[in-house]
Amino acid sequence: MQRKKLKIQIRAFGYYSKFDIEAEDSIQGVEQAVLDKIGQNDIVWEHHDFLDNRKCLITYEEVNNGSGQHGIVRT
């Protein structure tokens, strides 16, 4: 299966983070790569008062030679 480079943004419970991952081109591949990155404990989380502390929003964008393809995952 093909691997893709993705830019991930997480807005969750009043915090924000942005990072890049490389993942297989499948929902399960992206989920696992995000969980692996979170598990490494090297993500910088910024506290923001303007973010809703009751919700979680994860967005991703495929990084491909300067162009992008966007997606949103809501929970």
N, C-alpha and C positions, 0 to 999 in steps of 0.2 A: 504494500500500500504506500502511496506517495506521502511524503512529509511536507508540511508547510510551515512557514514562519508566520506567527500571529502576534499582534499587539493586543494585550489584554488590559482592560480597565475594570476595576471593581469598586463599586460604591456600596458600602455595607455598614449599616448600623452607626452612621455618623463618621465613618472613616473612608478614605480614598487611597487607592494604589494603582499604579500603572507599571507594566513590565512586559517583556517579550518572551515568547516560548517558541519551541519548535515541536510540532505534534503531527501524528498521523491524521490523514484527511477523513476523520470520522468523529461523531459526537463523543464516543467513548474515548478516543485518542486525545481529544481536546480536554475533556473532563479530567483524565488521568494526568496530563501534563500540567494543568493548573493545580491540581491537588499536590503533585510532586513539588512544584515550585513553592507552594504555600508551606509544605512540610520542611523545606530547606531552611526556613526561618531567616531568609535574607531579603525579604520584601519590606520596603519602607512604607509604613502606614501613616497617613496624615489625618489628623482629626479636623473635621470641618463642621461647624455649627449649622451651616445651611443645608446639610444633607439630612434626610429623614432617618432617624435612628431606629425605625421600625421595619425598614425594608432593605433588600439586597438587590442590586442590579449589576450584572456582569455583561460587558460588551466586548466584542472582539473584532479585529480588522485584519484581514490577510495582508501581509507585507509582500509586495511583488514588484520589484523594479520601480518603486515610486508610486505605483497605483494601489488602490485598496478596494476591498470588497467587505462590506460591513455586515454585522450580525448582532443581535441582542438576545440575551437570555434573561428572562425575568423570573424571580422567585418570590 
